[in-house]
Amino acid sequence: MAGDSFLTTEEVLEYLHLNLKTVYRLIKAGKLPAVRVGRQWRFRKQDIDAWLTTNATRGRGRSTSTGRSHVLVVDDEEGVRNFIAAAVSSGTDRRVEVAADGYTALDKLQSGTFDLLITDLKMPQMDGMTLIRRARQLRPNLRVVIITGVPSEASAIDAINLGVSGYLPKPFGVSQVQATVARYNCFVDAGKDADFGKPSPKYKIQTAPFYAAWATPNAHDTRSGLRINAKCQVMDISGRVIPGLYCAGESAGGFNQHGMGRCVAQGYICGTDAAKLPRYESGFRS
């Protein structure tokens, strides 16, 4: 065993993009090579790599007659599938097609020859595992990569049994941001915000530098306020002036007093009149 490289459980979780329960389940099922050292598990790196290669080989198919690999990306989120498609085709001669749901994907698989299927697990109408099973019936040698967040124990076992080549984990980090930007740019092209129904977006996010800031809605207008007279003196409910108390801007009368001009003008009135009054400190008149 000298010279062998061993991985800890934590390192295997990161290497395989699986959660702890899934790894233990795979070990118990005899599908993941592991060595027990005391109360802990250790994983020989070369065994893990061989295991990955073996499972990838199960789903390896043939290239198309043109020699170009043909990839199908399936995800119900437009921004995600478009980003993945762009990433897969970037710098290569791969042919990449996209589908928004399982039924559309099956139609494409029936009418075309594909070498690789990249599909999300959680989708409406038809989930990813169902799509994979039905795709296997059409194309037994089709290679498959799953897009998922945290793989469940059941999905991981099913995926291995179906010969899935690997996982593309969510969230995508920087890639997720890129997908979000791509989705927003699609809204600009379409002239419609499909997510939030905002007024038609006009400008694409495409020229650096970019800046991000946290935005929180904050109520800054009032619909009511204190009653004041022409000198901005506050009046009580009976219309009597409250000595020494002034008010200006929106706090005096509500939204109809909104605006910097009114605030400045009324502030000037308040200050001018207040300066003429006797000074009070701690209840004693000076």
FISEGU-418893 format. One record per atom (N, C-alpha, C): z, y, x; residue in three letters. Coordinates in steps of 0.2 Angstrom, whole numbers, padded with zeros to 4 digits, always signed. Atoms other than C-alpha are relative to their C-alpha. Example, Ala and Ser with C-alpha at 12.3 -4.5 7.8 and 13.67 -1.06 7.14 Angstrom:
<rs>
+0000-0006+0004Ala
+0039-0022+0062Ala
+0000+0006+0004Ala
-0001-0006-0004Ser
+0036-0005+0068Ser
+0003+0005-0004Ser
</rs>
This chain:
<rs>
+0000-0006+0004Met
+0000+0000+0000Met
+0000+0006+0004Met
+0000-0006-0004Ala
+0000+0011+0015Ala
-0006+0004+0000Ala
+0006-0004+0001Gly
-0012+0025+0014Gly
-0002+0002-0007Gly
+0002-0001+0007Asp
-0013+0024-0005Asp
+0002+0006-0002Asp
-0002-0007+0003Ser
-0012+0040-0015Ser
+0003-0002-0007Ser
-0003+0002+0007Phe
+0000+0038-0030Phe
+0001+0007-0003Phe
-0002-0005+0004Leu
+0002+0050-0044Leu
+0006-0001-0004Leu
-0006+0000+0005Thr
+0018+0054-0054Thr
-0003+0000-0007Thr
+0002+0000+0007Thr
+0018+0053-0073Thr
-0003+0007-0002Thr
+0002-0007+0002Glu
+0017+0072-0074Glu
-0007+0002+0003Glu
+0006-0001-0003Glu
+0002+0072-0062Glu
-0006-0003-0004Glu
+0005+0004+0004Val
-0007+0059-0073Val
-0002+0004-0006Val
+0001-0004+0007Leu
-0004+0069-0089Leu
-0005+0006+0001Leu
+0005-0006-0001Glu
-0013+0084-0081Glu
-0007-0002+0002Glu
+0007+0003-0002Tyr
-0027+0073-0073Tyr
-0004-0002-0005Tyr
+0003+0003+0006Leu
-0031+0064-0089Leu
+0000+0004-0006Leu
-0001-0004+0006His
-0027+0078-0101His
+0003-0004-0006His
-0003+0003+0005Leu
-0016+0067-0111Leu
+0007+0002-0001Leu
-0007-0001+0000Asn
+0001+0068-0118Asn
+0004-0006+0002Asn
-0004+0005-0002Leu
+0016+0058-0113Leu
+0000-0006-0004Leu
+0000+0005+0004Lys
+0017+0047-0128Lys
-0007-0004+0000Lys
+0007+0003-0001Thr
-0002+0043-0126Thr
+0000-0004+0006Thr
+0000+0003-0006Val
+0000+0038-0108Val
+0005-0006-0001Val
-0004+0006+0001Tyr
+0015+0026-0112Tyr
-0003-0005-0005Tyr
+0003+0004+0005Arg
+0005+0019-0127Arg
-0006-0004+0004Arg
+0006+0003-0004Leu
-0010+0015-0115Leu
+0003-0005+0005Leu
-0004+0005-0005Ile
+0002+0007-0102Ile
+0002-0006-0004Ile
-0003+0006+0004Lys
+0010-0004-0115Lys
-0006-0004-0003Lys
+0005+0004+0003Ala
-0007-0009-0122Ala
-0004-0003+0006Ala
+0003+0003-0006Gly
-0012-0014-0104Gly
-0007+0003+0001Gly
+0007-0004-0001Lys
-0027-0001-0104Lys
+0000+0005+0006Lys
-0001-0005-0005Leu
-0020+0011-0091Leu
+0003-0003+0006Leu
-0004+0003-0006Pro
-0016+0004-0073Pro
+0006+0004+0002Pro
-0006-0003-0002Ala
+0001+0008-0068Ala
+0005-0005+0004Ala
-0005+0004-0004Val
+0015+0002-0056Val
+0007+0003-0002Val
-0006-0002+0002Arg
+0033+0002-0061Arg
+0004+0000+0006Arg
-0005-0001-0006Val
+0045+0009-0047Val
+0007+0002-0003Val
-0007-0002+0003Gly
+0063+0008-0053Gly
-0001+0001-0008Gly
+0000-0002+0007Arg
+0064+0017-0070Arg
-0007+0005-0001Arg
+0005-0004+0001Gln
+0048+0027-0067Gln
-0007-0003+0002Gln
+0007+0003-0001Trp
+0029+0024-0067Trp
-0003+0004+0005Trp
+0005-0004-0005Arg
+0017+0028-0053Arg
-0007-0003-0001Arg
+0006+0002+0002Phe
-0001+0027-0054Phe
-0005+0001+0007Phe
+0004+0000-0006Arg
-0013+0023-0039Arg
-0006+0004-0002Arg
+0005-0005+0002Lys
-0026+0037-0039Lys
-0007-0004+0000Lys
+0006+0003+0001Gln
-0040+0025-0035Gln
-0001-0005-0006Gln
+0001+0004+0006Asp
-0036+0014-0049Asp
-0001+0004-0006Asp
+0002-0004+0005Ile
-0036+0028-0061Ile
-0007+0002+0000Ile
+0007-0002+0000Asp
-0053+0034-0055Asp
-0004-0006-0002Asp
+0004+0006+0001Ala
-0059+0016-0056Ala
+0000-0001-0008Ala
+0000+0001+0007Trp
-0053+0015-0074Trp
-0004+0005-0004Trp
+0004-0005+0003Leu
-0061+0032-0079Leu
-0008-0002+0001Leu
+0007+0002-0001Thr
-0078+0026-0071Thr
-0002-0006-0005Thr
+0002+0006+0004Thr
-0077+0009-0080Thr
-0001+0002-0008Thr
+0001-0002+0007Asn
-0074+0018-0097Asn
-0006+0004-0001Asn
+0006-0004+0001Ala
-0088+0030-0094Ala
-0006-0004+0000Ala
+0006+0005-0001Thr
-0100+0016-0089Thr
-0001-0003-0007Thr
+0001+0003+0006Arg
-0097+0008-0106Arg
-0005+0004-0005Arg
+0004-0004+0005Gly
-0105+0023-0115Gly
-0006+0003+0003Gly
+0006-0004-0004Arg
-0119+0027-0102Arg
-0006-0003-0003Arg
+0007+0002+0003Gly
-0136+0027-0110Gly
-0006+0002+0005Gly
+0006-0001-0004Arg
-0154+0030-0104Arg
-0002+0007-0001Arg
+0003-0006+0000Ser
-0162+0046-0101Ser
-0006+0000-0005Ser
+0006+0000+0004Thr
-0176+0052-0112Thr
-0006-0001+0004Thr
+0006+0002-0004Ser
-0194+0048-0108Ser
-0002+0006+0004Ser
+0002-0006-0004Thr
-0196+0066-0101Thr
+0004+0000+0006Thr
-0004-0001-0006Gly
-0183+0063-0088Gly
+0006+0005-0001Gly
-0005-0005+0001Arg
-0172+0077-0095Arg
+0005-0003-0005Arg
-0005+0002+0004Ser
-0155+0073-0102Ser
+0000+0004-0007Ser
+0000-0003+0007His
-0153+0077-0121His
+0008-0001-0002His
-0007-0001+0002Val
-0135+0083-0127Val
+0000+0003-0006Val
-0002-0002+0007Leu
-0128+0085-0144Leu
+0007+0003+0000Leu
-0007-0003+0000Val
-0113+0097-0146Val
+0001+0001-0008Val
-0002-0001+0007Val
-0104+0096-0163Val
+0007+0003+0000Val
-0007-0003+0002Asp
-0090+0108-0168Asp
-0001+0005-0005Asp
+0001-0004+0006Asp
-0087+0117-0184Asp
+0001+0008+0002Asp
+0000-0006-0002Glu
-0083+0133-0174Glu
-0006+0003+0004Glu
+0007-0002-0003Glu
-0099+0142-0170Glu
+0001+0003+0007Glu
-0001-0003-0007Gly
-0092+0152-0155Gly
+0001-0006+0005Gly
-0002+0005-0005Val
-0085+0136-0147Val
-0006-0004+0001Val
+0006+0005-0002Arg
-0101+0125-0149Arg
-0005+0004+0003Arg
+0005-0004-0004Asn
-0112+0139-0143Asn
+0002+0001+0007Asn
-0003-0001-0007Phe
-0101+0142-0128Phe
-0001-0007+0004Phe
+0001+0007-0003Ile
-0101+0123-0124Ile
-0007-0001+0002Ile
+0008+0001-0001Ala
-0120+0122-0126Ala
-0002+0004+0006Ala
+0002-0005-0005Ala
-0122+0137-0115Ala
+0002-0003+0007Ala
-0003+0003-0006Ala
-0111+0129-0102Ala
-0003-0006+0003Ala
+0003+0006-0002Val
-0119+0112-0102Val
-0007+0001+0002Val
+0007-0001-0001Ser
-0136+0119-0101Ser
-0001+0005+0006Ser
+0001-0005-0005Ser
-0133+0132-0088Ser
-0002-0003+0007Ser
+0002+0002-0007Gly
-0142+0130-0071Gly
-0003-0007+0000Gly
+0003+0007+0000Thr
-0150+0113-0077Thr
-0006+0000-0005Thr
+0006+0000+0005Asp
-0165+0107-0087Asp
+0002-0004-0006Asp
-0002+0004+0006Arg
-0154+0098-0100Arg
-0002+0003-0006Arg
+0002-0002+0007Arg
-0160+0099-0118Arg
+0007+0000-0004Arg
-0006+0000+0004Val
-0145+0104-0129Val
-0001+0003-0007Val
+0000-0002+0007Glu
-0144+0105-0148Glu
+0007+0000-0002Glu
-0007-0001+0003Val
-0129+0110-0159Val
+0000-0002-0007Val
-0001+0002+0007Ala
-0122+0104-0175Ala
+0007+0003-0003Ala
-0006-0003+0002Ala
-0109+0112-0186Ala
+0005-0005-0004Ala
-0004+0005+0003Asp
-0103+0096-0194Asp
-0003-0007+0001Asp
+0002+0007-0002Gly
-0104+0077-0193Gly
-0006-0002-0004Gly
+0006+0002+0004Tyr
-0117+0075-0207Tyr
-0007+0002+0004Tyr
+0005-0003-0003Thr
-0129+0087-0198Thr
-0001-0004+0007Thr
+0000+0003-0007Ala
-0125+0078-0181Ala
-0004-0007-0001Ala
+0003+0006+0002Leu
-0130+0061-0189Leu
-0007+0000-0001Leu
+0007-0002+0001Asp
-0146+0068-0195Asp
-0004+0001+0006Asp
+0004-0002-0006Lys
-0151+0074-0178Lys
+0000-0007+0005Lys
+0000+0006-0004Leu
-0145+0057-0170Leu
-0006-0005-0002Leu
+0005+0004+0003Gln
-0157+0048-0182Gln
-0007+0002+0002Gln
+0007-0002-0001Ser
-0172+0058-0178Ser
-0001+0002+0007Ser
+0001-0002-0007Gly
-0169+0061-0159Gly
+0003-0005+0004Gly
-0004+0004-0005Thr
-0164+0052-0143Thr
+0004+0004+0004Thr
-0005-0004-0003Phe
-0148+0059-0136Phe
+0003-0005+0006Phe
-0004+0003-0005Asp
-0139+0054-0120Asp
+0007+0001+0000Asp
-0007-0002+0000Leu
-0123+0063-0123Leu
+0002+0003-0006Leu
-0002-0003+0006Leu
-0113+0067-0138Leu
+0007+0004+0001Leu
-0006-0004-0001Ile
-0099+0081-0137Ile
+0002+0002-0006Ile
-0002-0002+0007Thr
-0089+0082-0153Thr
+0007+0002+0000Thr
-0007-0002+0001Asp
-0073+0090-0159Asp
+0003-0006-0004Asp
-0004+0005+0004Leu
-0060+0078-0167Leu
+0001+0003-0007Leu
-0002-0002+0007Lys
-0054+0089-0181Lys
-0006+0005-0003Lys
+0005-0004+0003Met
-0068+0095-0192Met
+0000-0002-0008Met
+0000+0002+0007Pro
-0070+0096-0211Pro
-0006-0005-0002Pro
+0005+0004+0002Gln
-0080+0084-0221Gln
+0000-0007+0003Gln
+0000+0006-0004Met
-0081+0071-0207Met
+0003+0001+0007Met
-0003-0001-0006Asp
-0069+0070-0193Asp
-0004-0003+0006Asp
+0003+0002-0006Gly
-0074+0067-0175Gly
+0000-0008+0001Gly
+0000+0007-0001Met
-0069+0048-0174Met
-0004-0003-0005Met
+0005+0003+0005Thr
-0079+0044-0190Thr
-0007+0001+0003Thr
+0007-0002-0003Leu
-0094+0053-0182Leu
-0001-0005+0006Leu
+0001+0004-0006Ile
-0092+0043-0166Ile
-0002-0007-0002Ile
+0001+0007+0002Arg
-0091+0026-0175Arg
-0007-0001-0003Arg
+0006+0000+0003Arg
-0106+0030-0185Arg
-0006+0001+0005Arg
+0005-0002-0005Ala
-0115+0037-0170Ala
-0002-0006+0004Ala
+0001+0007-0004Arg
-0112+0020-0161Arg
-0004-0005-0003Arg
+0004+0004+0004Gln
-0120+0011-0175Gln
-0007+0002+0001Gln
+0007-0002-0001Leu
-0136+0021-0172Leu
-0002+0000+0007Leu
+0002+0000-0007Arg
-0135+0023-0153Arg
+0006-0004+0004Arg
-0006+0004-0004Pro
-0123+0009-0145Pro
+0001+0002+0007Pro
-0001-0002-0007Asn
-0126+0016-0128Asn
+0001+0007+0001Asn
-0001-0007+0000Leu
-0123+0034-0132Leu
+0007+0002+0004Leu
-0006-0003-0004Arg
-0110+0043-0120Arg
+0003+0005-0005Arg
-0003-0005+0004Val
-0097+0053-0129Val
+0006+0003+0004Val
-0005-0004-0003Val
-0085+0066-0124Val
+0004+0004-0006Val
-0004-0003+0006Ile
-0071+0072-0136Ile
+0003+0007+0002Ile
-0003-0006+0000Ile
-0066+0090-0139Ile
+0007+0000-0004Ile
-0006+0001+0004Thr
-0048+0090-0144Thr
+0006+0005+0004Thr
-0006-0003-0002Gly
-0031+0099-0142Gly
+0005-0005+0004Gly
-0004+0005-0003Val
-0017+0087-0139Val
-0002-0007-0003Val
+0002+0006+0003Pro
-0024+0069-0141Pro
+0006-0004-0003Pro
-0005+0004+0003Ser
-0014+0058-0152Ser
+0000-0007+0003Ser
+0000+0007-0002Glu
-0009+0040-0148Glu
-0005-0004-0003Glu
+0005+0004+0004Ala
-0020+0033-0161Ala
-0007+0002+0002Ala
+0007-0003-0002Ser
-0035+0044-0156Ser
-0002-0002+0007Ser
+0001+0002-0007Ala
-0033+0040-0138Ala
-0002-0007+0001Ala
+0002+0007+0000Ile
-0033+0021-0141Ile
-0007-0001-0003Ile
+0007+0001+0003Asp
-0048+0022-0153Asp
-0005+0003+0005Asp
+0005-0003-0004Ala
-0057+0033-0141Ala
-0002-0005+0006Ala
+0001+0005-0006Ile
-0055+0021-0126Ile
-0003-0006-0003Ile
+0004+0006+0003Asn
-0060+0006-0137Asn
-0007+0002-0002Asn
+0007-0002+0001Leu
-0076+0016-0142Leu
-0004+0001+0006Leu
+0004-0002-0006Gly
-0080+0019-0124Gly
-0001+0007+0001Gly
+0001-0008-0001Val
-0077+0038-0124Val
+0001+0001+0007Val
+0000-0001-0007Ser
-0081+0045-0107Ser
+0006+0005+0002Ser
-0006-0004-0002Gly
-0067+0058-0108Gly
+0001+0005-0005Gly
-0002-0005+0005Tyr
-0059+0073-0116Tyr
-0002+0007+0003Tyr
+0001-0007-0001Leu
-0063+0092-0116Leu
+0006+0003-0003Leu
-0006-0002+0003Pro
-0046+0099-0119Pro
+0000+0007-0003Pro
-0001-0007+0003Lys
-0042+0114-0130Lys
+0008+0002+0001Lys
+0005-0006+0000Pro
-0037+0128-0128Pro
-0004+0000+0007Pro
+0005-0001-0005Phe
-0051+0133-0116Phe
+0002+0005+0005Phe
-0002-0006-0005Gly
-0041+0147-0107Gly
-0005+0005+0000Gly
+0005-0005-0001Val
-0054+0159-0100Val
-0006-0002-0004Val
+0006+0002+0003Ser
-0068+0149-0108Ser
+0001+0002-0008Ser
-0001-0001+0007Gln
-0059+0151-0125Gln
-0001+0008-0002Gln
+0002-0007+0001Val
-0060+0170-0123Val
-0007+0001+0000Val
+0007-0001+0000Gln
-0078+0169-0118Gln
-0003-0002-0007Gln
+0002+0002+0006Ala
-0081+0159-0134Ala
+0001+0005-0006Ala
-0002-0005+0005Thr
-0072+0172-0144Thr
-0005+0006+0000Thr
+0005-0006-0001Val
-0083+0186-0137Val
-0007-0002-0002Val
+0007+0003+0002Ala
-0099+0175-0140Ala
+0000+0001-0007Ala
+0000+0000+0007Arg
-0093+0173-0158Arg
-0001+0008-0003Arg
+0000-0007+0002Tyr
-0090+0192-0160Tyr
-0007+0003+0001Tyr
+0006-0003-0001Asn
-0107+0196-0152Asn
-0005-0003-0005Asn
+0004+0003+0005Cys
-0115+0184-0165Cys
+0000+0004-0006Cys
-0002-0004+0005Phe
-0107+0195-0178Phe
-0004+0006+0000Phe
+0004-0006-0001Val
-0116+0210-0171Val
-0007-0001-0001Val
+0007+0002+0002Asp
-0133+0201-0172Asp
-0001-0001-0007Asp
+0000+0001+0008Ala
-0129+0196-0190Ala
+0001+0006-0004Ala
-0002-0006+0004Gly
-0123+0213-0195Gly
+0006-0001-0005Gly
-0005+0001+0004Lys
-0108+0205-0203Lys
+0006-0004+0003Lys
-0006+0003-0003Asp
-0090+0200-0198Asp
+0002-0006-0005Asp
-0002+0006+0004Ala
-0088+0182-0205Ala
+0007-0001+0000Ala
-0007+0002-0001Asp
-0070+0181-0199Asp
+0005+0005-0004Asp
-0004-0005+0003Phe
-0062+0197-0206Phe
-0003+0004-0005Phe
+0003-0004+0005Gly
-0075+0205-0217Gly
+0000+0008+0002Gly
+0000-0007-0002Lys
-0074+0221-0207Lys
-0007+0004+0000Lys
+0006-0004+0001Pro
-0087+0235-0208Pro
-0005-0003+0006Pro
+0005+0003-0004Ser
-0103+0229-0199Ser
+0001+0002+0008Ser
-0001-0002-0007Pro
-0100+0228-0180Pro
-0006+0002+0003Pro
+0006-0002-0003Lys
-0112+0237-0170Lys
-0001-0001+0008Lys
+0000+0000-0008Tyr
-0108+0235-0151Tyr
+0002-0006+0002Tyr
-0002+0007-0004Lys
-0108+0219-0141Lys
+0004+0001+0006Lys
-0005+0000-0006Ile
-0095+0215-0128Ile
-0004-0003+0005Ile
+0004+0003-0004Gln
-0107+0212-0114Gln
+0000+0003+0007Gln
+0000-0003-0006Thr
-0105+0225-0100Thr
+0007+0001+0003Thr
-0006-0002-0003Ala
-0090+0225-0089Ala
+0001+0007+0003Ala
-0006+0003+0000Pro
-0077+0231-0085Pro
+0003+0000-0008Pro
-0003+0001+0007Phe
-0067+0225-0101Phe
+0008+0001+0001Phe
-0007-0001+0000Tyr
-0049+0230-0106Tyr
+0003-0003-0006Tyr
-0003+0003+0006Ala
-0037+0222-0118Ala
+0007+0003-0001Ala
-0006-0003+0002Ala
-0022+0229-0127Ala
+0003-0003-0006Ala
-0003+0003+0006Trp
-0009+0223-0139Trp
+0000+0005-0005Trp
+0001-0005+0006Ala
-0012+0232-0156Ala
+0005-0003-0006Ala
-0004+0002+0006Thr
+0001+0232-0170Thr
+0000+0005-0005Thr
+0000-0006+0005Pro
-0001+0241-0187Pro
+0007+0003-0001Pro
-0006-0004+0001Asn
+0012+0254-0190Asn
-0001+0006-0005Asn
+0000-0004+0006Ala
+0015+0264-0206Ala
+0002+0007+0003Ala
-0002-0007-0003His
+0014+0283-0201His
-0001+0005-0005His
+0000-0004+0006Asp
+0011+0291-0218Asp
+0005-0001-0005Asp
-0005+0000+0005Thr
+0024+0295-0231Thr
-0003+0003-0006Thr
+0002-0002+0006Arg
+0021+0297-0249Arg
+0005+0004-0004Arg
-0006-0004+0003Ser
+0037+0307-0253Ser
+0003+0004+0006Ser
-0004-0004-0006Gly
+0048+0319-0243Gly
+0005+0005-0003Gly
-0005-0004+0002Leu
+0061+0332-0244Leu
-0003+0007-0004Leu
+0002-0006+0004Arg
+0060+0347-0256Arg
+0001+0006+0004Arg
-0002-0006-0004Ile
+0058+0364-0246Ile
-0003+0006-0004Ile
+0002-0006+0002Asn
+0055+0382-0250Asn
-0005+0003+0005Asn
+0006-0003-0004Ala
+0042+0394-0242Ala
+0003+0001+0007Ala
-0003-0001-0007Lys
+0054+0396-0227Lys
+0002-0007+0003Lys
-0001+0007-0002Cys
+0054+0377-0225Cys
+0008-0002+0000Cys
-0007+0002+0001Gln
+0073+0377-0230Gln
+0000-0006-0005Gln
-0001+0006+0004Val
+0078+0360-0238Val
+0004+0002-0006Val
-0003-0001+0006Met
+0083+0361-0256Met
+0003-0006-0003Met
-0003+0006+0003Asp
+0095+0349-0265Asp
-0003-0001-0007Asp
+0003+0002+0007Ile
+0091+0341-0282Ile
+0001+0005-0005Ile
-0001-0005+0005Ser
+0097+0356-0291Ser
-0004+0006+0002Ser
+0004-0006-0003Gly
+0085+0368-0281Gly
+0004+0005+0004Gly
-0004-0005-0004Arg
+0099+0376-0271Arg
-0001-0002+0008Arg
+0001+0001-0008Val
+0096+0379-0252Val
+0006-0003+0003Val
-0006+0003-0004Ile
+0106+0368-0240Ile
+0000+0004+0006Ile
+0000-0004-0006Pro
+0111+0380-0227Pro
-0001-0003+0007Pro
+0001+0002-0007Gly
+0105+0377-0209Gly
-0004-0007+0000Gly
+0004+0006+0000Leu
+0094+0362-0214Leu
-0008+0002-0002Leu
+0007-0001+0001Tyr
+0075+0363-0212Tyr
-0004-0006+0001Tyr
+0005+0006+0000Cys
+0060+0352-0214Cys
-0007+0002+0001Cys
+0007-0002-0001Ala
+0042+0352-0209Ala
-0005-0006+0000Ala
+0005+0006-0001Gly
+0026+0341-0209Gly
+0001-0005-0006Gly
+0000+0005+0006Glu
+0025+0325-0219Glu
+0007-0002-0003Glu
-0007+0001+0002Ser
+0044+0324-0220Ser
+0001+0004-0006Ser
-0001-0005+0005Ala
+0042+0339-0232Ala
-0006-0001-0005Ala
+0005+0000+0005Gly
+0032+0334-0247Gly
-0004-0006+0000Gly
+0004+0006+0000Gly
+0024+0318-0241Gly
-0007+0001+0003Gly
+0006+0000-0003Phe
+0006+0315-0237Phe
-0004+0007-0001Phe
+0003-0006+0001Asn
+0000+0332-0244Asn
+0001+0005+0006Asn
-0002-0004-0006Gln
+0008+0340-0229Gln
-0002-0003+0007Gln
+0003+0004-0006His
-0001+0328-0217His
-0004+0005+0005His
+0005-0004-0005Gly
-0009+0336-0201Gly
+0004+0004+0005Gly
-0003-0004-0005Met
-0005+0344-0185Met
+0001+0007-0001Met
+0000-0007+0001Gly
-0009+0361-0191Gly
+0006+0002-0005Gly
-0006-0002+0004Arg
+0004+0361-0205Arg
+0006-0001+0004Arg
-0006+0002-0004Cys
+0017+0353-0193Cys
+0001+0006+0004Cys
-0001-0005-0004Val
+0014+0367-0181Val
+0002+0007-0004Val
-0002-0006+0004Ala
+0014+0381-0194Ala
+0007+0000-0003Ala
-0007+0000+0003Gln
+0029+0375-0203Gln
+0006-0001+0005Gln
-0005+0000-0005Gly
+0038+0372-0187Gly
+0001+0007+0003Gly
-0001-0007-0002Tyr
+0035+0390-0182Tyr
+0004+0003-0005Tyr
-0004-0003+0005Ile
+0042+0395-0199Ile
+0007-0002+0001Ile
-0007+0003-0001Cys
+0057+0384-0197Cys
+0004+0004+0006Cys
-0003-0002-0006Gly
+0061+0390-0179Gly
+0001+0008-0001Gly
-0001-0008+0000Thr
+0058+0409-0183Thr
+0006+0001-0005Thr
-0005-0001+0004Asp
+0070+0408-0198Asp
+0007-0002+0002Asp
-0006+0003-0003Ala
+0083+0397-0190Ala
+0003+0004+0005Ala
-0002-0005-0006Ala
+0084+0409-0175Ala
+0004+0006-0003Ala
-0003-0005+0003Lys
+0090+0422-0187Lys
+0007-0001-0003Lys
-0007+0002+0003Leu
+0105+0412-0193Leu
+0005+0000+0005Leu
-0005+0001-0005Pro
+0122+0412-0186Pro
+0001-0007+0003Pro
-0001+0006-0004Arg
+0126+0398-0174Arg
+0006-0004-0002Arg
-0006+0004+0002Tyr
+0137+0384-0180Tyr
+0001-0006+0006Tyr
-0001+0005-0005Glu
+0145+0372-0167Glu
+0007-0004-0003Glu
-0005+0004+0002Ser
+0157+0358-0172Ser
+0004+0002-0006Ser
-0003-0003+0006Gly
+0160+0366-0189Gly
+0003+0007+0001Gly
-0003-0006+0000Phe
+0166+0382-0182Phe
-0006+0006+0001Phe
+0006-0005+0000Arg
+0155+0398-0184Arg
+0002+0005+0006Arg
-0001-0004-0006Ser
+0152+0408-0168Ser
-0001+0007-0001Ser
</rs>
